[in-house]
Amino acid sequence: MTVSHASPAAPSRLRVLHDGSKPDLVAAEAAAAAFMTALRIPLDHPDLVDTPRRLAHAYAELLEVPEYDFTTFPNEEGYDELVLVQDIPVQSVCEHHLLPFRGVAHVGYLPAARIVGLSKLARTVDHFARRPQTQERLTMQVARHLEEQLSPRGVGVVIEAEHSCMTLRGARAPGTRTVTSSLLGHLRHEPAARAEFLSLTRRDDR
């Protein structure tokens, strides 16, 4: 990561980077072909002949980690109540089966000296989701990143997702949803603040 050197009264931009590695699509396509052959999928069929290439490119796209600027601003108004962005789309790949899981994240914080551009909360979720993940780790990574870079009084992250490794195989339980949470600072240790945050992340249609 690189960060601009702004004064406390100016916007600050932290460039959040990935590790810089590039996928080897040629090797991935060959591996996809070998994988499909081992599963007795006939690659000589006209409809399947190009599937290894498509499969390699699809997973490269799913796992492409986006870079972004984490932009913060001075909290000039002294705002000290909860800031919450609800229903941020989450799309990731389960590291145990490399099958997708999808859902929403609710991300909030209690501001201190600085506030963050609201779109950056969604970009933070997407940045950490775009890699083989567990939902538990993803939830904690988002919360810890916000705590480290924003220094708020508290951070709360709740993720709700449906895992295709559970709905399409194994238990085959469609409609099941996994909920994880990570609360830090005031939102973890102050019961009233914790209750307020969790109540705002519950939807009435459930």
GITAHU-V863566 format. One record per residue. RES is the residue in three letters. OMEGA is omega in whole degrees, -180 to 180 (* if undefined). Layout:
BEGIN
{{RES;OMEGA} {RES;OMEGA}}
END
This chain:
BEGIN
{{MET;173} {THR;-177} {VAL;176} {SER;-179} {HIS;-179} {ALA;175} {SER;-179} {PRO;-177} {ALA;-176} {ALA;174} {PRO;179} {SER;-179} {ARG;175} {LEU;178} {ARG;-179} {VAL;-171} {LEU;167} {HIS;-173} {ASP;176} {GLY;-178} {SER;-179} {LYS;179} {PRO;175} {ASP;-173} {LEU;177} {VAL;178} {ALA;180} {ALA;179} {GLU;178} {ALA;179} {ALA;178} {ALA;178} {ALA;179} {ALA;179} {PHE;-179} {MET;177} {THR;179} {ALA;177} {LEU;177} {ARG;175} {ILE;-172} {PRO;-178} {LEU;178} {ASP;177} {HIS;-176} {PRO;-178} {ASP;-175} {LEU;-172} {VAL;-178} {ASP;-176} {THR;178} {PRO;178} {ARG;180} {ARG;-180} {LEU;179} {ALA;-179} {HIS;180} {ALA;-180} {TYR;175} {ALA;178} {GLU;-180} {LEU;-173} {LEU;178} {GLU;-176} {VAL;-178} {PRO;171} {GLU;179} {TYR;176} {ASP;175} {PHE;-171} {THR;177} {THR;-177} {PHE;176} {PRO;179} {ASN;-171} {GLU;-180} {GLU;-179} {GLY;-179} {TYR;-174} {ASP;177} {GLU;-176} {LEU;169} {VAL;-174} {LEU;171} {VAL;-176} {GLN;170} {ASP;172} {ILE;-180} {PRO;177} {VAL;174} {GLN;-179} {SER;-180} {VAL;179} {CYS;-177} {GLU;-178} {HIS;-178} {HIS;-175} {LEU;173} {LEU;-175} {PRO;162} {PHE;-174} {ARG;178} {GLY;-180} {VAL;175} {ALA;172} {HIS;-173} {VAL;-180} {GLY;177} {TYR;174} {LEU;-173} {PRO;170} {ALA;-177} {ALA;-175} {ARG;173} {ILE;-177} {VAL;173} {GLY;-170} {LEU;180} {SER;-178} {LYS;175} {LEU;177} {ALA;-180} {ARG;177} {THR;177} {VAL;-178} {ASP;-179} {HIS;-177} {PHE;180} {ALA;-171} {ARG;176} {ARG;174} {PRO;-169} {GLN;156} {THR;-179} {GLN;-180} {GLU;-180} {ARG;180} {LEU;-180} {THR;-179} {MET;-179} {GLN;179} {VAL;-179} {ALA;-178} {ARG;178} {HIS;179} {LEU;179} {GLU;-177} {GLU;-173} {GLN;-176} {LEU;-177} {SER;179} {PRO;176} {ARG;178} {GLY;179} {VAL;174} {GLY;178} {VAL;173} {VAL;177} {ILE;175} {GLU;-176} {ALA;173} {GLU;-175} {HIS;-180} {SER;175} {CYS;177} {MET;-176} {THR;-177} {LEU;-177} {ARG;176} {GLY;-178} {ALA;-178} {ARG;-177} {ALA;-179} {PRO;179} {GLY;178} {THR;-176} {ARG;177} {THR;-179} {VAL;177} {THR;179} {SER;173} {SER;-179} {LEU;-177} {LEU;175} {GLY;-175} {HIS;-179} {LEU;176} {ARG;-169} {HIS;-180} {GLU;-174} {PRO;-178} {ALA;179} {ALA;178} {ARG;-179} {ALA;179} {GLU;-179} {PHE;-177} {LEU;179} {SER;-179} {LEU;179} {THR;178} {ARG;180} {ARG;-174} {ASP;-175} {ASP;-179} {ARG;*}}
END
